[in-house]
């Protein structure tokens, strides 16, 4: 689902808690609200219906994404494409898992529309509102009580003979990997046109701080706080054990070229949802996208609490008091 907030925020290191409390009781801060729900999920449809009722009660105008409109039988509301949601709405609410929000973010990144996530998936690092807290959390956000943070995306392009053949964005990661072969691939990595290394491996994960808790984490990469302005490079099953993950500045340009004698069975994907088959002569260029995505969270949101819950870290649930 999609939503926008007009509340003022104080920004610090890209992680911006809203300091403005609602001054007019239940006055709706969001006038036009878009909703996207995970398709073919009856439980998500029920949450969508409940959400529409909450927004209607608050006086907001509702726009439903086309497939959600059809799947959830919401004929009484306006409907449009996901791209048009970016033009009509000032807030978008996503109902589903992180994958649904990732897809939505890539479509709306140029519209500067804040996103809210309601969790109907499994992990939910990004979609952090539980359906059982739906009315309380949504009403708080609609009335200007929320935490806001900015998260950067990556933009990837494939060049061949000086021409750009394919371009896509990634909220989590850009992954270069072998396919349909048991052989390793060999490629060179450049950072801002400076040679970094040549490696033989099953591929490379180029991750945002947001994506550091996704595929990158499975590959042995570190967890990065989303406010860190950095890009993470994690080799996939490297041939040599001294080939380790490396963190570079977020403004860095990462360029990957391939050994023409190595296996040609290589592909590049963005967030695991946009795949392109590469040829030996192709060059992959990855940079930070200039436009960030704004995420809104209900009051009380704590990134480290999310980590503890999702990664099943042990220890006390609250800080121990001093003796």
Buried (B, 14 or more C-beta within 10 A) or exposed (E): BBBBBEBEBEEEEBBBBBEBEBEEEEEBBBEBBBBBBBBEBEEBBBBBEBBBEBBEEBEBBBBBBBBBBEBBEBEEBBBBEBEBBBEBBBBBBBBBBBBBBBBBBBBBBEBEBBBBBBBBBEBBBBBBBEBEBBBEBBBBBBBBBBBBBBBBBBBBBBBEEEEEEBBBBBBBBBBBBBBEEEEBBBBBBBBEEEEBBEBBBBBBBBBBBBBBBBBBBEBBBEEBBBBBEBBBBBBBBBEEEEBEBBBBEBEBBBBBBBEEEBBBBBBBBBBBBBBBBBEEEBBBBBBBBEBBBBBBBBBEBEBEEBBBBBEEEEEEEEEEEEE
